[in-house]
Amino acid sequence: MQARQESALRRMEQDYDSRMEEQVEDLRDKMRLLQVDRKSNIDLLESSKQTNKDYIRQLKNENRDLRKALADLKRSTSSAGGPQGIGPSPAVGGGGLADEAEEIASAMRHLNKVRKQHDDIRHRVQSQSTLLEELKDVVKDLELESKKPSLEDTPETRKIRMLENRLDKAMIKFNEAQSIRKTYEQIVKRLKDERIGFDNQLAAIERALAAKQHDYEELGLLSADASHARETILMELEKARSQHEDEKRHREKELREKQQYVKIRLEMTNRLDEREKHKGAVVTRESGDLNFEGESQLKASLMATMMQQGVAGEEKKEHRSKIDIFESAFRKIKEATGVSDVNEVIQKITSQESTTDNLLNLSKENQARLERLQAEHAVLKARVEELKYSGSGGGHRRKLVDDHEQNLVLASTKLERAKLKYERLAKVLIGVKAGVEHLVDKMESVREDDQVIAVTDETIVEAFQESEITLTHLLSQIKLVGAAHSTPSMIDSSAMGQQKKLDGARAAMARRPSLKNVTGSNLIPEGLGLDADILVARPFNQRIALPGTDGLTAEELEMDDTGGAGANGAILLDDMEEALSRDRVKRASSQVIMAQDKKKKRVLKKKFKESGNDSSDEEGGVGPAGSSGNVLGSGTNQVDGSSRGLSPKKK
């Protein structure tokens, strides 16, 4: 069924196409017939015009001849009438009078003859004009009485039309045949011309082929040279790679030797420390107490040991700094090239030379083009200024133009501010939505009612409130657990030292602007040190102060105490945000990051100082008998600390 429908549709399309083609052909035939009819009419009009021109020219010539004859006749009559009016001269005889009379008689006869011809011609013209008028009347009568043959549908007219159509078709075919004949004649002429120059073309093609063959041979030689150069470069690259591997192995060997040397020195230092400890213990145990010389010798030996330890520490720091320099340089090279393998780094560096040359060429071209465009811009700008200020009566127009330009600048500035503000608020809104969704996902596992909240634009406030309620409940439970587990019996001397460290970390973190209310808020119980450790490890975490029992946060209480100064600051911040630009934001962010890095370094330094002070306080509490042991112990701790600082590098 579908195939039949498709065939029917195809036949309908073919019939439609055939009908359209027939209509197009009919229209073309009609256009050709109209063109032929137009050409025949034009030819007929041209022939009649030429005939009329010839007839007019003939009449003009005849008129000119008649005028000449009439002028001659008048001259002859005037010359003949002159002697008659004068009379006979006494010097002239009777024979002269007779001749003159004959001439006058002949002239009169000629004049009569010409007058007769003139009268005849005039009579004939009058008769012809009357005949013309009669014929015109007859033609008018015939035109009124006659009918056009095209309006009558008779067999003769149909036959005439059929014959005319056949004639037109024959003329069309004849014209097509003539055009085809001209085309073939041109083709034959072109072939004859090409036959004449075919040998020359063939010779030129052979010469071009020989030139191409020569170029091919030269390119083959160049390819061989290029391949040889490539092999040479590869050999040099392999040589450089092997040298680099040798240098790398040599550096690794030196590093291992230095590490072994440092390890041996550390072991020797440890053994010396143990030996000195044992020796001091034996001496103190046997002799009970030393005299002044023994104490001076003991102090001298201790000073020598400490100097050796200092020299070993300096050498260790120097080797460690060299290793850090090499590692940082290799890390920078890897970051610049984007690869980690040494061979790939070398390949990247060698391949970047051509890229650098291409980029330099492109930069030169772009710089030249930029200079040219800048010159054109300057010329066009000068032209615009000239046209702007050279117009007549342009004072008030110039003022209007300046006003409109100022309004345009203000409007564009407002538009840019609005765009920036809209983008910033959109980013803030997206961040808030993402944060609330993340918070809701985190709170699903600890929510008591097991209610799933879908975060949308309409329910975001409700989801935030539910999360706040859940967090407040968790905070109260954490407080209860912390109060139950924090007893005075758990606090000993070691815990006091740890508490000092944590207090120092809390004090350093409290000076940070972003973590102003972390230690004083309800998030960190006093009995737990877990959050403080997290703050020391992650100083850039943002903590939010939750409301207390009265529903107010610490920031709100502080704002109430200061009398609403924060609100004014917020208003000023909102006013200033409109005038922020991209450069100012970048500068402010970089300053904030630098300040945070400095504060982090200060926190770590203070932490290390406090740990050092605590250890020194503990060592200072021991009696004189244990002074040597404490000193040796401190040296041992220093060595151990240095070895611990070196262990990550060894890994």
C-alpha positions, 0 to 999 in steps of 0.5 A: 500500500505504501509503495503504491502511494509512493508510486502515485505521488511520484507519478503526480510529481512527474506529471506536475513537472511535465506540465510545468515544463510544457507551460514554460516551453509555451511561454518561451515560444510566445516570447520568441514569437513576440520577439519575431513579430517585434523584429518584423515590425521594426524592419517594416517601419525602418523600410518605410522610413527609408522610403520616405526619406528617399522621396523627401530627398527627391522632392527637395532636389526637384524643388531646388532645380525648379528654383534655379530655373526660375531664377535663371528665367527671371535674370534673362527677362530682366536683361531682355527688358532693359534694352527695350526700355532704353531704346535704340542707340544711335551707334547701333544699326538696323541689323542690331535691332533685328538681332535684339528683337529675335532674342526678345522673341525667343526669350518670350517664347521660352518664358511662355513655355516655362509658364505653361509648364508651371501652370501644368504642374500646379494644376496637376498638384491641385488635382493630386491633392484633391485626389488625395483628399478623396482617397483619405475619405475613402480610407476613413470610410473603409476603416470604419466599415472594415473589421480586423481579421483577428476578431473574425473566427473564420477558417481562413483566419484559423489557417492563417494563424496556423501557418503563422505559428508554423512559420514562427516555429520554423523561424525559431528552429532556424535560429536555433540551428543557426546558433548551433552552427555558429557554436560548432564553427567556433569549436572547429575554429578553436580546434584548428587553432589548438592544432596549430599550437599543440606542438608548442604546448606539448614542448612547454609541458615537457619543459615544465616536466623536466623542471619539476623533475629537477626540483624533485631531485633537489628536494630529494637531496634536501630531504637527505640533508634534512634527515642527516641533520635530524639524525645528527641532532638526535645523536646530540640529543641522546648524547646530552641525555646521557650526559644529563643521566650521568650528571643526575646519577652523579648528583644522586650519588653525591646526595646519598654520600652526603646523606650517609655522611650526615647519618654517620655524623648523627650516629657519632653525635648520638654515641658521643652524647650517650658516652658523655651522659654515661661518663658524667653519670659515672663521675657523679656517682663515684666522686659525688661532687666535682671540684672546680677543675673537674667542673671546668673540664666538664664544661669545656668538653660540653662546649666542644660537644656543642660546637661540634653539634653546631658545625654538624647542624650548619653543614646539614642546613647547607646541604639541605638548602642546596637540595631544596634549591635543586628540587625547587629549580626542577619543580619550576622546570616541570611546572613550566613545561607541564611534564614530569619526565626528564627526557620529555622536559628536554624535548619540550625545551628543544621544541620550544625554540621554533615556537618562540621564533614563530611567536616573535615573528607574529608579535612583530607582524601584529605590532606593525599592524597595530601601529598602522591601525593606530596611525589610521585611527589618529588620522580618522580622529583628526578628520572627525575633529576637523569636521566637527569643529569646521561646521558653520553655526556649530556653537549650540550644536557642539554644546548639545553634542557634548551634553549628549556625550556626557549623558552617554558616558554616565549612562554607560558607567551606570550600565557597567556598574549595574552589570557588575553588581548583577553579576556579583549578586548572581554569584553570591546567590548561586554560592548561597544556594550551593552552600545551603544545599551542601549544608542540608545534605550534611544535616540529613544524617543527623536530623531527628525527624528524617524529613527530606527538604528539597532546596529550591528558590522558594524553600531555601529560607526554610531549609536554612532555618531547619539546618540552624535548628539542627546545628543548635541542637548538636551544639547543646549535645556537644556542650553536655558531653564536653562538660561531662568528660572535662574533669580536673583529674585529667589535667596533668603537667603534659596536658598543661604544656599542650594547653599552653600551645593551644592557647597560643594558637587560639590567641593567634587565630583570634587576631585574624579578621575572618576568625574573630569570633571562633574562639569566643563563640559557642562552637568550641567548648573549653574542655575539648582541644580538637577544634583548636587543633583543626584551627591550627592545621587549617587556619583558613576555615570560615566559622559561623557564630551560631545564636545562643539561648537568647537568639542573638550571635556574638556579632549581634551582641557586639553591634548592640554594644557599639550602638549600631556602628556595624550598620553604618559600616555596612551601608558604607560598604554597599555604597563603596561596592558600586565604585569597585573596579576589577583592578581594585578587587584584584589588589584587595584580594592579593593584599588579603592573601598576603596578610593571611600568609603573614599571620599564618607564619606568625602563628607558626613561629609563635607556636614554635617559640612557645614550645621552645620556652616550655621545654626550656622551663622544664629543663631549668627546673632540674637541680645542679646535679642534673645540669650536664644531663639536661644540656646533653639532652637538649643537644640530643633533642636538637639533633633529633629535631634536625633528623626529623626535619630531614626525614621528609627529604629522605623520603 
